[in-house]
Amino acid sequence: MTNINYELIDTTAPAPEQEPERQRYFIAKCREIIKERELEIGRKLTFYDQTFGCQMNFKDSEKLNGILEDIGYVKADTEKADFVYYNTCTVRENANVRVYGRLGALKNYKKKNPEMVIAMCGCMMQEPEEQEKVKTTFKFVDVVFGTHNIFKLAELLYECLSGRKRVFDVWEKTDQIIEDLPSDRKFGFKAGVNIMFGCNNFCSYCIVPYVRGRERSRKPEDIVAEVKKLASEGVVEVMLLGQNVNSYGKNLENPISFAKLLTMVEEVEGIERIRFMTSHPKDLSDELIEVMAHSKKICKHLHLPVQSGSSRILKLMNRKYTKEHYLELVDKIRTAVPDIAITTDIIVGFPGETEEDFQETLDVVRKAKYDSAFTFIYSKRSGTPAAKMPDQVPDDVVHERFDRLLKVVNEAAKEQNGKLTGNTELVLVEEIDEKDDTMVTGRLSNNSVVHFKGDASLIGKIVPVVLEESKGFYYLGRLSVNG
């Protein structure tokens, strides 16, 4: 909830034109409708959210949840709620399939609760064919919007509730950045901070530039102000978010580098850890590596997607770097920050990939020595250049290569994981362990998970932990009594 007194907003006056005042006006209008409904049914109205995809989608959902809570909805743990929204992803085809599969259950819930409002938003809704499918096949969906007008939820909901009609409002593009609205963070001690939106890279397999739009950077002073506010609220770790953070600031009136932004964020008192993602290899500068090497707050973790180890395939992917350039970067980073953990994304079965190309990928995995890798089977996305490319790789070949890749990734990760065993390292405690409530779970600076004996009083604190045993992708430890 925000500290805005919505009762003081004159809802009989015309809606303001400027944002975010306009949305605060519609939050106040929706509050009136929701209060009337509560009196009718004798209880609070509930909402449920389901988010698919990347961390930027989850950050968007925090904003949506904050708006809904300011309107008067109470969060529920079931889809049998009064308002349900799906924040969708469309990076891979199976993400779309999952969403449509879940919509079937919502239809049945709505039959039992006709006042239920169902909304869909996010990347999938930016695709015209998906909008049309929802409009014609899933007629019980009430509100549809995309990635560019997340901030308009209250206005769209008011239009739906007051007019008892379906509302479709998807923008093709935008140059607006509206951030000063409610947000419901999942954690009190760590938070994501959007530093930019969109992507200019147009990798040939990727739908993101089409659904998230072109790059738009926030002003550094706005970002720093948000980080300071978060620090004042008890946040100790921030994650700076963007589709390609390394190109941050290039389109600002007064251009600034991502490395410079990091030094500004580092100066914020109260912030102990700084993370960021995602980095594109083509834009990773020597300046950034130097800042990471000398920083006391930037975490020892870099997610650097390689996608393929074959320079030929990388060219077809429009990645704008070669295998050799990528491996040089990895060497530079490891030399500057010896204890850094490097993770990556890899796609198997890109159109035209030969066995020789695939062997190049395995070679990169062995040489880069990743701490972990997110491995994906190529998913054809309509509207991307790769979808029309010849020589699509047969499924059986792709799956066989995928299995081989996993083995090599796991072998490489084994060498990296466990190297801190016996050390005393600082851990940010995040939650009670899911499997054992006498233990807590946290993360090292390098993003490794640690489980150790502790209670809820430790959550949100950074504490020294002796790493006693490595279990592959996580450690078992004990709280250090010596500090």
Secondary structure by P-SEA (a helix, b strand, c coil): cccccccccccccccccccaaaaaaaaaaaaaaaaaaaaaccbbbbbbbbbcccaaaaaaaaaaaaaaaaabbbbbccccccbbbbbcccccaaaaaaaaaaaaaaaaaaaacccbbbbbbccccccaaaaaaaacccccccbbbccccccaaaaaaaaaaaacbbbbbbbccccccccccbbbbccccbbbbbcccccccccccccccccccccccccaaaaaaaaaaaaaacccbbbbbccccccccccccccccaaaaaaaaaacccccbbbbcccccccccaaaaaaaaaccccccccccccccccaaaaaaacccccaaaaaaaaaaaaaacccbbbbbbbbcccccccaaaaaaaaaaaaaacccccccccbbbbcccccccccccccaaaaaaaaaaaaaaaaaaaaacccccccccccccccccccccccccccccccbbbbbbbbccccccbbbbbccccccccbbbbcccccc
